[in-house]
Amino acid sequence: MPTPTYYPIATLSAPGNSTEMQISNLGGYQHLLIVMHYKFSNAGNYVYLNTSTTTQHPIQWVYANTTTTANELITQDNYIRLNPTGNLNSVWGVSRIFVPNYGETSTFKSFFVETGWKTSFNIGLGAGHIKSTSAITSVKHVSGSNFDAGSTITAYGFNG
């Protein structure tokens, strides 16, 4: 099987005085990969796919991480939590969210998320689906406080 070519759709860097980074106009490819590199000084680290903080598109997913022995089944949230069980203040993190067939309008959207932070050993893995048939056209990364300068979000599209 050939290795897919990832095409950068857009990259956004935080100026250091904002609690959110958003990329829109994500269309044109079959699959979507979102890569985030970030640091902030407060808990609360969420990603909204094709929704705002006020519009509900329920998400059902399972998340496991190394900071707790309990895995979490989350239902009826309208966001993906990147650090659901801990406050990772002032620690650099990287997350990747893969959304296959993100432009499809006849099925719910599946997603897979992996997250890691520059700590002794703190990772998270999750998978789920968004209970909406709308195509994913935007992604918004929201923090509980300002992202540090140098934090980025990049969207890649690929086919195959």
Contacts in CASP RR format, 6 or more apart in sequence:
PFRMAT RR
TARGET T0000
AUTHOR 0000-0000-0000
METHOD contacts of the structure
MODEL  1
MPTPTYYPIATLSAPGNSTEMQISNLGGYQHLLIVMHYKFSNAGNYVYLN
TSTTTQHPIQWVYANTTTTANELITQDNYIRLNPTGNLNSVWGVSRIFVP
NYGETSTFKSFFVETGWKTSFNIGLGAGHIKSTSAITSVKHVSGSNFDAG
STITAYGFNG
4 31 0 8 1.000
4 158 0 8 1.000
4 159 0 8 1.000
4 160 0 8 1.000
5 158 0 8 1.000
6 33 0 8 1.000
6 156 0 8 1.000
6 157 0 8 1.000
6 158 0 8 1.000
7 29 0 8 1.000
7 156 0 8 1.000
7 157 0 8 1.000
7 158 0 8 1.000
8 154 0 8 1.000
8 155 0 8 1.000
8 156 0 8 1.000
8 157 0 8 1.000
9 23 0 8 1.000
9 25 0 8 1.000
9 26 0 8 1.000
9 27 0 8 1.000
9 29 0 8 1.000
9 155 0 8 1.000
9 156 0 8 1.000
9 157 0 8 1.000
10 23 0 8 1.000
10 25 0 8 1.000
10 26 0 8 1.000
10 154 0 8 1.000
10 155 0 8 1.000
11 152 0 8 1.000
11 153 0 8 1.000
11 154 0 8 1.000
11 155 0 8 1.000
12 21 0 8 1.000
12 22 0 8 1.000
12 23 0 8 1.000
12 152 0 8 1.000
12 153 0 8 1.000
12 154 0 8 1.000
13 149 0 8 1.000
13 150 0 8 1.000
13 151 0 8 1.000
13 152 0 8 1.000
14 21 0 8 1.000
14 38 0 8 1.000
14 146 0 8 1.000
14 147 0 8 1.000
14 148 0 8 1.000
14 149 0 8 1.000
14 150 0 8 1.000
14 151 0 8 1.000
14 152 0 8 1.000
15 149 0 8 1.000
16 146 0 8 1.000
16 147 0 8 1.000
16 148 0 8 1.000
16 149 0 8 1.000
16 150 0 8 1.000
16 151 0 8 1.000
17 146 0 8 1.000
18 146 0 8 1.000
18 147 0 8 1.000
19 142 0 8 1.000
19 143 0 8 1.000
19 144 0 8 1.000
19 145 0 8 1.000
19 146 0 8 1.000
19 147 0 8 1.000
20 140 0 8 1.000
20 141 0 8 1.000
20 142 0 8 1.000
20 143 0 8 1.000
21 36 0 8 1.000
21 140 0 8 1.000
21 141 0 8 1.000
21 147 0 8 1.000
21 151 0 8 1.000
21 152 0 8 1.000
21 153 0 8 1.000
22 138 0 8 1.000
22 139 0 8 1.000
22 140 0 8 1.000
22 141 0 8 1.000
23 138 0 8 1.000
23 139 0 8 1.000
23 140 0 8 1.000
23 153 0 8 1.000
23 155 0 8 1.000
24 137 0 8 1.000
24 138 0 8 1.000
25 137 0 8 1.000
25 138 0 8 1.000
26 32 0 8 1.000
26 102 0 8 1.000
26 136 0 8 1.000
26 137 0 8 1.000
26 138 0 8 1.000
26 139 0 8 1.000
26 155 0 8 1.000
26 157 0 8 1.000
27 102 0 8 1.000
27 103 0 8 1.000
27 135 0 8 1.000
27 137 0 8 1.000
28 103 0 8 1.000
28 157 0 8 1.000
29 102 0 8 1.000
29 157 0 8 1.000
29 158 0 8 1.000
29 159 0 8 1.000
30 100 0 8 1.000
30 101 0 8 1.000
30 102 0 8 1.000
30 103 0 8 1.000
30 157 0 8 1.000
30 158 0 8 1.000
30 159 0 8 1.000
30 160 0 8 1.000
31 98 0 8 1.000
31 99 0 8 1.000
31 100 0 8 1.000
31 101 0 8 1.000
31 102 0 8 1.000
31 157 0 8 1.000
31 158 0 8 1.000
31 159 0 8 1.000
31 160 0 8 1.000
32 98 0 8 1.000
32 99 0 8 1.000
32 102 0 8 1.000
32 136 0 8 1.000
32 155 0 8 1.000
32 156 0 8 1.000
32 157 0 8 1.000
33 96 0 8 1.000
33 97 0 8 1.000
33 98 0 8 1.000
33 99 0 8 1.000
33 155 0 8 1.000
33 156 0 8 1.000
33 157 0 8 1.000
33 158 0 8 1.000
34 47 0 8 1.000
34 95 0 8 1.000
34 96 0 8 1.000
34 97 0 8 1.000
34 98 0 8 1.000
34 99 0 8 1.000
34 139 0 8 1.000
34 153 0 8 1.000
34 154 0 8 1.000
34 155 0 8 1.000
34 156 0 8 1.000
35 94 0 8 1.000
35 95 0 8 1.000
35 96 0 8 1.000
35 153 0 8 1.000
35 154 0 8 1.000
35 156 0 8 1.000
36 47 0 8 1.000
36 82 0 8 1.000
36 93 0 8 1.000
36 94 0 8 1.000
36 95 0 8 1.000
36 96 0 8 1.000
36 97 0 8 1.000
36 141 0 8 1.000
36 151 0 8 1.000
36 152 0 8 1.000
36 153 0 8 1.000
36 154 0 8 1.000
37 92 0 8 1.000
37 93 0 8 1.000
37 94 0 8 1.000
37 150 0 8 1.000
37 151 0 8 1.000
37 152 0 8 1.000
38 45 0 8 1.000
38 92 0 8 1.000
38 93 0 8 1.000
38 94 0 8 1.000
38 95 0 8 1.000
38 141 0 8 1.000
38 143 0 8 1.000
38 147 0 8 1.000
38 148 0 8 1.000
38 151 0 8 1.000
38 152 0 8 1.000
38 153 0 8 1.000
39 90 0 8 1.000
39 91 0 8 1.000
39 92 0 8 1.000
39 93 0 8 1.000
39 147 0 8 1.000
39 148 0 8 1.000
39 150 0 8 1.000
39 151 0 8 1.000
40 89 0 8 1.000
40 90 0 8 1.000
40 143 0 8 1.000
40 144 0 8 1.000
40 145 0 8 1.000
40 146 0 8 1.000
40 147 0 8 1.000
40 148 0 8 1.000
40 151 0 8 1.000
41 89 0 8 1.000
41 90 0 8 1.000
41 145 0 8 1.000
41 146 0 8 1.000
41 148 0 8 1.000
42 87 0 8 1.000
42 89 0 8 1.000
42 143 0 8 1.000
42 144 0 8 1.000
42 145 0 8 1.000
43 83 0 8 1.000
43 86 0 8 1.000
43 87 0 8 1.000
43 88 0 8 1.000
43 89 0 8 1.000
43 144 0 8 1.000
44 81 0 8 1.000
44 83 0 8 1.000
44 142 0 8 1.000
44 143 0 8 1.000
44 144 0 8 1.000
45 81 0 8 1.000
45 82 0 8 1.000
45 83 0 8 1.000
45 88 0 8 1.000
45 141 0 8 1.000
45 142 0 8 1.000
45 143 0 8 1.000
45 144 0 8 1.000
46 79 0 8 1.000
46 80 0 8 1.000
46 81 0 8 1.000
46 82 0 8 1.000
46 141 0 8 1.000
46 142 0 8 1.000
47 79 0 8 1.000
47 80 0 8 1.000
47 82 0 8 1.000
47 95 0 8 1.000
47 97 0 8 1.000
47 139 0 8 1.000
47 140 0 8 1.000
47 141 0 8 1.000
47 142 0 8 1.000
48 78 0 8 1.000
48 79 0 8 1.000
48 80 0 8 1.000
48 138 0 8 1.000
48 139 0 8 1.000
48 140 0 8 1.000
48 142 0 8 1.000
49 57 0 8 1.000
49 80 0 8 1.000
49 97 0 8 1.000
49 99 0 8 1.000
49 109 0 8 1.000
49 111 0 8 1.000
49 130 0 8 1.000
49 136 0 8 1.000
49 138 0 8 1.000
49 139 0 8 1.000
50 57 0 8 1.000
50 130 0 8 1.000
50 132 0 8 1.000
50 134 0 8 1.000
50 135 0 8 1.000
50 136 0 8 1.000
50 137 0 8 1.000
50 138 0 8 1.000
50 139 0 8 1.000
51 57 0 8 1.000
51 78 0 8 1.000
51 79 0 8 1.000
52 140 0 8 1.000
53 78 0 8 1.000
53 79 0 8 1.000
53 140 0 8 1.000
53 142 0 8 1.000
55 78 0 8 1.000
56 76 0 8 1.000
56 78 0 8 1.000
57 78 0 8 1.000
57 130 0 8 1.000
57 131 0 8 1.000
57 132 0 8 1.000
57 134 0 8 1.000
58 75 0 8 1.000
58 76 0 8 1.000
58 77 0 8 1.000
58 78 0 8 1.000
58 130 0 8 1.000
58 131 0 8 1.000
59 74 0 8 1.000
59 75 0 8 1.000
59 76 0 8 1.000
59 77 0 8 1.000
59 78 0 8 1.000
59 79 0 8 1.000
59 80 0 8 1.000
59 128 0 8 1.000
59 129 0 8 1.000
59 130 0 8 1.000
59 131 0 8 1.000
60 73 0 8 1.000
60 74 0 8 1.000
60 75 0 8 1.000
60 76 0 8 1.000
60 128 0 8 1.000
60 129 0 8 1.000
60 131 0 8 1.000
61 73 0 8 1.000
61 74 0 8 1.000
61 80 0 8 1.000
61 111 0 8 1.000
61 126 0 8 1.000
61 127 0 8 1.000
61 128 0 8 1.000
61 129 0 8 1.000
62 71 0 8 1.000
62 72 0 8 1.000
62 73 0 8 1.000
62 74 0 8 1.000
62 126 0 8 1.000
62 127 0 8 1.000
62 128 0 8 1.000
63 71 0 8 1.000
63 72 0 8 1.000
63 74 0 8 1.000
63 81 0 8 1.000
63 84 0 8 1.000
63 113 0 8 1.000
63 124 0 8 1.000
63 125 0 8 1.000
63 126 0 8 1.000
64 71 0 8 1.000
64 72 0 8 1.000
64 124 0 8 1.000
64 125 0 8 1.000
64 126 0 8 1.000
65 83 0 8 1.000
65 84 0 8 1.000
65 85 0 8 1.000
65 115 0 8 1.000
65 122 0 8 1.000
65 123 0 8 1.000
65 124 0 8 1.000
65 125 0 8 1.000
66 121 0 8 1.000
66 122 0 8 1.000
66 123 0 8 1.000
66 124 0 8 1.000
67 85 0 8 1.000
67 86 0 8 1.000
67 122 0 8 1.000
68 85 0 8 1.000
72 84 0 8 1.000
72 85 0 8 1.000
74 81 0 8 1.000
74 84 0 8 1.000
79 142 0 8 1.000
80 97 0 8 1.000
80 111 0 8 1.000
80 113 0 8 1.000
82 95 0 8 1.000
82 113 0 8 1.000
82 115 0 8 1.000
83 115 0 8 1.000
83 117 0 8 1.000
88 117 0 8 1.000
88 119 0 8 1.000
88 122 0 8 1.000
90 148 0 8 1.000
91 117 0 8 1.000
91 118 0 8 1.000
91 119 0 8 1.000
92 117 0 8 1.000
92 118 0 8 1.000
93 115 0 8 1.000
93 116 0 8 1.000
93 117 0 8 1.000
93 118 0 8 1.000
94 115 0 8 1.000
94 116 0 8 1.000
94 117 0 8 1.000
95 113 0 8 1.000
95 114 0 8 1.000
95 115 0 8 1.000
95 116 0 8 1.000
96 113 0 8 1.000
96 114 0 8 1.000
96 115 0 8 1.000
97 111 0 8 1.000
97 112 0 8 1.000
97 113 0 8 1.000
97 139 0 8 1.000
98 111 0 8 1.000
98 112 0 8 1.000
98 113 0 8 1.000
99 109 0 8 1.000
99 110 0 8 1.000
99 111 0 8 1.000
99 136 0 8 1.000
100 110 0 8 1.000
101 107 0 8 1.000
101 109 0 8 1.000
101 110 0 8 1.000
102 109 0 8 1.000
102 135 0 8 1.000
102 136 0 8 1.000
103 135 0 8 1.000
103 136 0 8 1.000
104 133 0 8 1.000
104 135 0 8 1.000
105 133 0 8 1.000
105 134 0 8 1.000
105 135 0 8 1.000
106 133 0 8 1.000
107 133 0 8 1.000
108 129 0 8 1.000
108 130 0 8 1.000
108 131 0 8 1.000
108 132 0 8 1.000
108 133 0 8 1.000
109 129 0 8 1.000
109 130 0 8 1.000
109 132 0 8 1.000
109 136 0 8 1.000
110 127 0 8 1.000
110 128 0 8 1.000
110 129 0 8 1.000
111 127 0 8 1.000
111 128 0 8 1.000
111 129 0 8 1.000
111 130 0 8 1.000
112 126 0 8 1.000
112 127 0 8 1.000
112 128 0 8 1.000
113 124 0 8 1.000
113 125 0 8 1.000
113 126 0 8 1.000
113 127 0 8 1.000
114 123 0 8 1.000
114 124 0 8 1.000
114 125 0 8 1.000
114 126 0 8 1.000
115 123 0 8 1.000
115 124 0 8 1.000
115 125 0 8 1.000
116 122 0 8 1.000
116 123 0 8 1.000
116 124 0 8 1.000
117 123 0 8 1.000
130 136 0 8 1.000
139 153 0 8 1.000
139 155 0 8 1.000
141 153 0 8 1.000
END
